[in-house]
Amino acid sequence: MEVNSNTETATPVAEKTTHGLPKLKLSTIFAMTFGFFGVNMAFSLQSSQMGRIFQTIGADPTKLGFFFILPPLAGMVVQPLIGKYSDLTWNRFGRRMPYLMIGAPIAALVMILLPNAGSFGFGYGSLLALLFGAFTILFMDLSSNICMQPFKMIIGDMVNEDQKDLAWSWQQSFSNLGGVVATVAPYILTIFGVSNIAPKGEVPASVKFAFYFGAAILLLTSLYTVLSVKEYDPKTYAGYHQIDLANEAPQPSLWHLVKVAPKAFWEVSFVQLFAWFAFQYLWTYSTGAIADNVWNTTNPASAGYQAAGNWFGILTCIQSVAAVVWGMLLLSRTKATQRKLWYRVGLVMGGCGFIAVFFTHTQLGLIVPFCLIGISYLTMQTQAFSLFTESLDGTNEGAYMGLFNCGICLPQIIASVASFALFPLVGKSMPAMILIGGVALILGAFAVSAIHPVVSGKAEKGAK
């Protein structure tokens, strides 16, 4: 897509700030963050139901790590490419929005296919069924990442430092609200009479209809954002970011950008190594861990196991509500000088939540641990992106955001590969894998000390 310097956009400006970018109206920030509601419905259904789906269609629990390698691997490929090429895209639909317009319909289609992996007569545990599920989850993550990246990039493009924590907090709050709806859907559908059991090797109708509903919401919310957000034209963008269009350097390669990346890129990514390692195990093993601890079963075909899958959905909903409340009450008001503090606090709370899951053997007893996990999930995302993006100057913004997301994907791949050794080592205990995740989050809290912020660091020194 070629550069078009005559692109007309409605400039959502209220007043200039010392950071170059204007102060945006709250309605504008709402428009650029609300669409994440639908995007996270896709990711939440994937994360909360993926382990259940693959074990239901016959996947060996000791090999679950293989299937969970595919989504982050897809993210590592897609996110930097979307960032790099969207930096070069300017047309009448905008700069980032064209990619959302492409990704949303594809993601919705794949969401319809995924829960039907066991419904095409391939047979329980058959190679064809597992391959269909694996490739479907791969394409679902590819398309979902294409949808996700524009939402993150427009915050870097359009939001100043004074409003950045608010924008990230709103985005993650809407993300968590989408997670609430997505993860509670199978449970609610079951209450209204939709079957939560199915023939051996097939996914229950409650899960299928939840995915269908999620696909529709993804399309509608993405359309709202595309129609509501007016991105800056090239000249306006360059002015706000102090970029000289006449002497603009050629687009560097992704490898060159990695070599010259700001220190915050590596420092925050180091912390994320521990955080996302932990959450990969939460998504992979939680249903099995809850089934083992609370329902005393490890049989995916049992009613108890499927009930545990529904309860994990409810707990993920509770996790999301806790995250929204935490974000609205505290993180949206965080000062730049407090980012490292709350990053560390959030990781410690999450670690405590993970460890508590290992020791809990009642349904209601899991509520508090998952509240702590939700607070951690929101905090580690908002503070990580704020600490990183304050080191960027507006050039190659999308490419760097895509590369930075590799720091989310790579730990998940490492965790999945490590599970092949760790899972047998802990006696094939899924609760023990959650405990390992808790230890990783505690280590991540210590690693926060390695981060040296740019803007907030200067502000902190000036306040002393």
C-alpha positions as CSV (number, residue, x, y, z in Angstrom):
1,M,0.0,0.0,0.0
2,E,1.6,3.3,-1.1
3,V,2.0,6.4,0.9
4,N,-0.7,8.9,0.3
5,S,0.2,12.3,1.9
6,N,-3.3,13.6,1.0
7,T,-5.1,11.3,3.2
8,E,-8.0,13.2,4.9
9,T,-8.7,12.5,8.5
10,A,-10.6,14.1,11.3
11,T,-7.9,15.3,13.7
12,P,-9.1,14.5,17.2
13,V,-7.2,17.4,18.9
14,A,-8.1,19.2,22.0
15,E,-4.9,20.9,23.1
16,K,-1.2,20.5,22.6
17,T,1.1,19.1,25.3
18,T,4.8,19.3,26.1
19,H,5.2,15.8,24.6
20,G,4.3,16.9,21.0
21,L,1.2,14.8,20.6
22,P,-2.2,16.5,21.4
23,K,-4.4,15.8,24.3
24,L,-7.3,13.6,22.9
25,K,-10.9,13.7,23.9
26,L,-12.1,10.8,26.0
27,S,-14.5,9.8,23.3
28,T,-11.6,9.4,20.9
29,I,-9.7,7.2,23.4
30,F,-12.8,5.2,23.9
31,A,-13.2,4.6,20.2
32,M,-9.6,3.4,19.8
33,T,-9.7,1.1,22.8
34,F,-13.3,-0.3,22.8
35,G,-12.6,-2.5,19.8
36,F,-10.3,-4.6,21.9
37,F,-13.5,-6.0,23.6
38,G,-14.1,-8.2,20.5
39,V,-10.5,-9.0,19.8
40,N,-10.0,-10.4,23.3
41,M,-13.2,-12.5,23.1
42,A,-11.3,-14.5,20.4
43,F,-8.1,-14.7,22.5
44,S,-10.1,-15.5,25.7
45,L,-12.1,-18.3,24.1
46,Q,-8.8,-19.6,22.7
47,S,-6.9,-19.5,26.0
48,S,-9.7,-20.7,28.2
49,Q,-11.0,-23.5,26.0
50,M,-8.0,-24.6,23.9
51,G,-6.7,-27.2,26.5
52,R,-10.3,-28.5,26.9
53,I,-10.9,-28.8,23.1
54,F,-7.6,-30.6,22.4
55,Q,-8.0,-33.1,25.3
56,T,-11.7,-33.6,24.3
57,I,-10.7,-34.6,20.8
58,G,-8.1,-37.0,22.1
59,A,-4.8,-35.1,22.6
60,D,-2.3,-36.8,25.0
61,P,-1.9,-34.5,28.0
62,T,1.8,-35.0,28.0
63,K,1.9,-33.5,24.5
64,L,-0.3,-30.4,25.1
65,G,2.8,-28.2,25.0
66,F,3.1,-28.9,21.2
67,F,-0.3,-27.4,20.4
68,F,0.4,-24.4,22.6
69,I,3.6,-23.6,20.7
70,L,1.7,-22.7,17.6
71,P,-0.2,-19.5,18.7
72,P,2.9,-17.6,20.0
73,L,4.9,-18.9,17.0
74,A,2.3,-17.3,14.8
75,G,2.5,-14.1,16.8
76,M,6.2,-13.9,16.5
77,V,6.0,-14.0,12.7
78,V,2.9,-11.8,12.1
79,Q,3.3,-9.0,14.7
80,P,6.6,-7.6,13.5
81,L,5.5,-7.8,9.8
82,I,2.2,-6.1,10.5
83,G,4.1,-3.4,12.4
84,K,6.7,-2.9,9.7
85,Y,4.4,-2.8,6.7
86,S,1.7,-0.7,8.5
87,D,4.3,1.9,9.1
88,L,4.5,2.3,5.3
89,T,0.7,2.2,4.8
90,W,-1.2,5.3,4.2
91,N,-4.5,5.3,2.3
92,R,-8.0,6.5,2.6
93,F,-8.8,3.9,5.2
94,G,-5.9,5.0,7.4
95,R,-2.6,3.5,8.4
96,R,-3.4,0.7,10.8
97,M,-7.1,0.2,10.2
98,P,-6.7,-1.6,6.8
99,Y,-5.1,-4.5,8.6
100,L,-8.0,-4.7,11.0
101,M,-10.4,-4.8,8.1
102,I,-8.6,-7.8,6.7
103,G,-7.9,-9.7,9.9
104,A,-11.4,-9.5,11.6
105,P,-13.4,-11.5,8.9
106,I,-10.7,-14.2,8.7
107,A,-10.5,-14.5,12.5
108,A,-14.3,-14.8,12.7
109,L,-14.3,-17.6,10.1
110,V,-11.6,-19.6,11.9
111,M,-13.4,-19.1,15.2
112,I,-16.3,-21.0,13.7
113,L,-14.1,-23.8,12.5
114,L,-12.0,-24.4,15.6
115,P,-14.6,-25.9,18.0
116,N,-15.7,-28.3,15.2
117,A,-12.3,-30.0,15.1
118,G,-13.9,-33.2,16.4
119,S,-17.1,-33.0,14.3
120,F,-15.8,-34.0,10.9
121,G,-15.6,-37.8,11.5
122,F,-11.8,-37.9,11.8
123,G,-12.1,-40.1,14.9
124,Y,-11.1,-39.7,18.6
125,G,-7.4,-39.0,18.9
126,S,-6.8,-39.5,15.2
127,L,-3.9,-37.7,13.5
128,L,-6.3,-35.9,11.1
129,A,-8.4,-34.5,14.0
130,L,-5.4,-33.2,15.9
131,L,-3.8,-31.8,12.7
132,F,-7.1,-30.0,11.8
133,G,-7.2,-28.6,15.3
134,A,-3.6,-27.6,15.3
135,F,-3.7,-25.8,11.9
136,T,-7.0,-24.1,12.8
137,I,-5.6,-22.7,16.0
138,L,-2.5,-21.6,14.1
139,F,-4.7,-19.6,11.6
140,M,-6.9,-18.3,14.4
141,D,-3.9,-16.8,16.1
142,L,-2.5,-15.4,12.9
143,S,-5.7,-13.6,12.1
144,S,-6.3,-12.6,15.7
145,N,-2.8,-11.0,15.8
146,I,-3.6,-9.1,12.6
147,C,-6.6,-7.7,14.4
148,M,-4.8,-7.0,17.7
149,Q,-1.8,-5.1,16.4
150,P,-3.7,-2.0,15.0
151,F,-5.2,-1.4,18.4
152,K,-1.9,-1.3,20.1
153,M,-0.2,0.7,17.4
154,I,-2.7,3.6,17.3
155,I,-2.0,4.3,20.9
156,G,1.7,4.7,20.2
157,D,0.7,6.8,17.1
158,M,-1.8,9.1,18.7
159,V,-1.7,9.2,22.5
160,N,0.7,11.4,24.5
161,E,2.6,10.4,27.6
162,D,0.1,12.1,29.9
163,Q,-2.8,10.0,28.6
164,K,-0.9,6.8,27.8
165,D,-1.5,5.0,31.0
166,L,-5.2,5.9,30.8
167,A,-5.4,4.5,27.2
168,W,-3.6,1.3,27.9
169,S,-5.7,0.8,31.0
170,W,-8.9,1.4,29.1
171,Q,-7.8,-1.0,26.3
172,Q,-6.9,-3.7,28.8
173,S,-10.2,-3.1,30.7
174,F,-12.2,-3.5,27.6
175,S,-10.1,-6.5,26.7
176,N,-11.0,-8.0,30.1
177,L,-14.6,-7.2,29.7
178,G,-14.5,-9.1,26.4
179,G,-12.8,-11.9,28.3
180,V,-15.7,-11.9,30.9
181,V,-18.3,-12.4,28.2
182,A,-16.2,-15.0,26.3
183,T,-15.3,-17.1,29.2
184,V,-18.7,-17.1,31.0
185,A,-20.5,-18.0,27.8
186,P,-20.2,-21.8,27.9
187,Y,-21.4,-21.8,31.5
188,I,-24.4,-19.5,30.8
189,L,-25.3,-21.5,27.7
190,T,-25.3,-24.6,29.9
191,I,-27.7,-23.0,32.4
192,F,-30.1,-22.2,29.5
193,G,-30.1,-25.9,28.4
194,V,-27.4,-26.0,25.8
195,S,-25.6,-29.4,26.1
196,N,-22.3,-29.4,27.9
197,I,-21.5,-33.0,27.0
198,A,-21.0,-34.6,23.6
199,P,-20.1,-37.9,22.1
200,K,-16.5,-39.0,22.7
201,G,-14.1,-36.9,20.6
202,E,-16.6,-34.0,20.0
203,V,-16.7,-30.6,21.6
204,P,-19.9,-29.8,23.5
205,A,-22.4,-27.5,21.9
206,S,-22.0,-25.0,24.8
207,V,-18.4,-24.4,23.6
208,K,-19.3,-24.3,19.9
209,F,-22.0,-21.6,20.4
210,A,-19.7,-19.6,22.6
211,F,-17.2,-19.4,19.7
212,Y,-19.9,-18.5,17.2
213,F,-21.1,-15.7,19.4
214,G,-17.5,-14.5,19.9
215,A,-17.0,-14.4,16.1
216,A,-20.0,-12.1,15.7
217,I,-18.9,-9.7,18.4
218,L,-15.4,-9.6,17.0
219,L,-16.8,-8.5,13.6
220,L,-19.1,-5.8,15.1
221,T,-16.6,-4.2,17.5
222,S,-13.9,-4.2,14.9
223,L,-16.3,-2.4,12.5
224,Y,-17.1,0.2,15.2
225,T,-13.4,1.0,15.6
226,V,-12.7,1.2,11.9
227,L,-15.7,3.6,11.4
228,S,-14.9,5.7,14.5
229,V,-11.1,6.2,14.6
230,K,-9.7,8.7,12.2
231,E,-5.9,8.3,12.1
232,Y,-3.6,11.2,11.4
233,D,-2.5,11.9,7.9
234,P,1.3,11.6,7.2
235,K,1.9,15.4,7.4
236,T,0.1,15.7,10.7
237,Y,1.7,12.6,12.2
238,A,5.2,13.9,11.2
239,G,4.5,17.2,12.8
240,Y,3.4,15.7,16.1
241,H,6.3,13.3,16.2
242,Q,8.9,15.9,15.0
243,I,9.7,13.9,11.9
244,D,11.2,15.6,8.9
245,L,9.4,14.2,5.9
246,A,11.9,15.8,3.5
247,N,14.8,14.0,5.0
248,E,13.0,10.8,6.1
249,A,15.4,7.8,6.2
250,P,14.6,4.6,4.2
251,Q,12.7,2.0,6.1
252,P,15.3,-0.1,7.9
253,S,15.1,-3.9,8.1
254,L,13.6,-5.6,11.2
255,W,17.0,-7.0,12.0
256,H,18.5,-3.5,12.0
257,L,15.8,-2.3,14.3
258,V,16.5,-5.1,16.7
259,K,20.2,-4.2,16.8
260,V,19.6,-0.5,17.5
261,A,16.6,-1.0,19.8
262,P,16.4,1.2,22.9
263,K,17.5,-0.4,26.2
264,A,13.9,-0.5,27.4
265,F,13.2,-3.0,24.6
266,W,15.5,-5.6,26.2
267,E,14.9,-4.7,29.8
268,V,11.1,-4.9,29.7
269,S,11.3,-8.0,27.5
270,F,13.5,-9.7,30.1
271,V,10.7,-9.2,32.7
272,Q,8.1,-10.4,30.3
273,L,10.1,-13.7,29.9
274,F,9.0,-14.6,33.4
275,A,5.5,-13.2,33.2
276,W,4.4,-14.9,30.0
277,F,6.1,-18.1,30.8
278,A,3.7,-18.3,33.8
279,F,0.6,-17.4,32.0
280,Q,1.3,-20.0,29.3
281,Y,1.0,-22.7,31.9
282,L,-2.2,-21.1,33.3
283,W,-3.9,-21.4,29.9
284,T,-2.5,-24.9,29.2
285,Y,-3.1,-26.6,32.5
286,S,-5.8,-24.8,34.5
287,T,-8.7,-26.9,33.3
288,G,-6.9,-30.1,34.1
289,A,-5.5,-28.7,37.4
290,I,-9.0,-27.7,38.6
291,A,-10.5,-31.0,37.5
292,D,-7.8,-32.8,39.5
293,N,-7.9,-30.7,42.6
294,V,-11.7,-30.0,42.9
295,W,-13.4,-32.8,40.9
296,N,-10.7,-35.5,41.5
297,T,-10.7,-36.5,37.9
298,T,-8.2,-36.5,35.0
299,N,-10.5,-38.0,32.5
300,P,-11.4,-35.4,29.8
301,A,-14.5,-37.4,28.8
302,S,-16.0,-37.3,32.3
303,A,-18.7,-34.9,33.3
304,G,-16.5,-33.7,36.2
305,Y,-13.8,-32.7,33.8
306,Q,-16.2,-30.8,31.5
307,A,-17.6,-29.1,34.6
308,A,-14.1,-28.0,35.6
309,G,-13.8,-26.5,32.1
310,N,-16.9,-24.5,32.6
311,W,-15.7,-23.4,36.1
312,F,-12.4,-22.3,34.7
313,G,-14.4,-20.1,32.3
314,I,-16.2,-18.6,35.3
315,L,-12.9,-18.1,37.1
316,T,-11.5,-16.4,34.0
317,C,-14.5,-14.2,34.1
318,I,-13.8,-13.3,37.7
319,Q,-10.2,-12.7,36.8
320,S,-11.3,-10.3,34.1
321,V,-13.7,-8.4,36.4
322,A,-11.0,-8.0,39.0
323,A,-8.7,-6.7,36.3
324,V,-11.2,-4.1,35.1
325,V,-11.9,-2.9,38.7
326,W,-8.2,-2.6,39.4
327,G,-7.6,-0.8,36.1
328,M,-10.4,1.7,36.6
329,L,-9.7,2.4,40.2
330,L,-5.9,2.5,40.2
331,L,-3.9,2.0,37.0
332,S,-5.7,4.6,35.0
333,R,-4.5,7.1,37.6
334,T,-0.9,5.9,37.8
335,K,1.8,8.5,37.5
336,A,4.8,7.9,35.2
337,T,7.1,7.7,38.2
338,Q,5.0,4.8,39.7
339,R,5.1,2.4,36.7
340,K,7.9,0.2,38.0
341,L,6.4,0.0,41.4
342,W,3.0,-1.2,40.2
343,Y,4.6,-3.5,37.7
344,R,6.4,-5.2,40.5
345,V,3.4,-5.3,42.8
346,G,1.2,-6.8,40.0
347,L,3.7,-9.6,39.4
348,V,3.9,-10.5,43.1
349,M,0.1,-10.6,43.4
350,G,-0.1,-12.9,40.4
351,G,2.6,-15.2,41.8
352,C,0.6,-15.5,45.0
353,G,-2.5,-16.3,43.0
354,F,-0.8,-19.0,41.0
355,I,0.7,-20.6,44.1
356,A,-2.7,-20.5,45.9
357,V,-4.4,-22.4,43.0
358,F,-2.0,-25.3,43.7
359,F,-3.1,-25.5,47.3
360,T,-6.9,-25.0,46.8
361,H,-9.4,-27.9,46.5
362,T,-12.8,-26.1,46.5
363,Q,-14.6,-24.2,43.8
364,L,-15.2,-21.1,45.8
365,G,-11.7,-21.1,47.2
366,L,-10.3,-20.4,43.8
367,I,-12.1,-17.1,43.5
368,V,-9.5,-15.0,45.4
369,P,-6.5,-16.5,43.7
370,F,-8.0,-15.7,40.3
371,C,-8.7,-12.2,41.4
372,L,-5.0,-11.8,42.1
373,I,-4.2,-13.3,38.8
374,G,-6.5,-10.9,37.0
375,I,-4.8,-7.9,38.7
376,S,-1.5,-9.2,37.7
377,Y,-2.5,-9.8,34.0
378,L,-3.8,-6.3,33.6
379,T,-0.8,-4.7,35.4
380,M,1.9,-6.5,33.6
381,Q,0.5,-5.5,30.2
382,T,-0.3,-1.8,30.9
383,Q,3.0,-1.1,32.7
384,A,5.1,-3.1,30.2
385,F,3.8,-1.2,27.2
386,S,4.0,2.2,29.0
387,L,7.6,1.6,30.1
388,F,8.6,0.5,26.6
389,T,6.7,3.0,24.4
390,E,8.0,6.0,26.4
391,S,11.4,5.2,24.8
392,L,10.1,5.5,21.2
393,D,10.3,8.7,19.1
394,G,7.5,8.0,16.6
395,T,9.7,6.6,13.8
396,N,9.2,2.9,13.1
397,E,6.6,2.8,15.9
398,G,4.6,0.0,14.4
399,A,7.6,-2.2,13.7
400,Y,8.9,-1.8,17.2
401,M,5.5,-2.6,18.7
402,G,5.4,-5.8,16.6
403,L,9.0,-6.7,17.6
404,F,8.2,-5.9,21.2
405,N,5.3,-8.4,21.1
406,C,7.8,-11.1,20.3
407,G,8.8,-10.7,24.0
408,I,5.3,-12.0,24.7
409,C,5.4,-14.8,22.2
410,L,8.9,-16.2,22.8
411,P,8.4,-16.9,26.6
412,Q,5.2,-18.9,25.7
413,I,7.2,-21.0,23.2
414,I,10.0,-21.5,25.8
415,A,7.3,-22.5,28.3
416,S,5.7,-25.0,25.9
417,V,9.0,-26.6,25.0
418,A,10.1,-26.7,28.6
419,S,6.8,-28.5,29.5
420,F,8.0,-31.6,27.7
421,A,10.6,-32.0,30.4
422,L,8.9,-30.3,33.4
423,F,5.5,-32.1,33.1
424,P,7.0,-35.6,33.6
425,L,9.4,-34.3,36.2
426,V,6.5,-33.2,38.4
427,G,4.7,-36.5,38.0
428,K,2.5,-35.3,35.2
429,S,0.7,-33.1,37.7
430,M,-1.2,-30.2,36.2
431,P,-1.6,-28.4,39.5
432,A,2.2,-28.5,39.9
433,M,2.7,-26.8,36.5
434,I,0.6,-23.9,37.9
435,L,2.8,-23.8,40.9
436,I,5.9,-23.5,38.6
437,G,4.1,-20.5,36.9
438,G,3.7,-18.8,40.3
439,V,7.4,-19.1,41.0
440,A,8.2,-17.6,37.6
441,L,6.0,-14.5,38.4
442,I,7.8,-14.0,41.7
443,L,11.2,-14.1,39.9
444,G,9.7,-11.6,37.4
445,A,9.0,-9.1,40.2
446,F,12.7,-9.1,41.1
447,A,13.6,-8.7,37.4
448,V,11.7,-5.4,37.3
449,S,14.8,-3.7,38.9
450,A,16.6,-4.2,35.6
451,I,14.3,-1.7,33.8
452,H,15.6,1.9,33.4
453,P,12.7,4.1,32.1
454,V,13.3,7.0,29.8
455,V,10.6,9.6,30.5
456,S,9.4,8.3,33.8
457,G,13.0,7.8,34.9
458,K,13.8,11.5,34.3
459,A,10.7,12.6,36.0
460,E,11.6,10.4,39.0
461,K,15.1,11.9,39.2
462,G,13.7,15.4,39.0
463,A,11.3,14.8,41.9
464,K,14.1,13.9,44.2
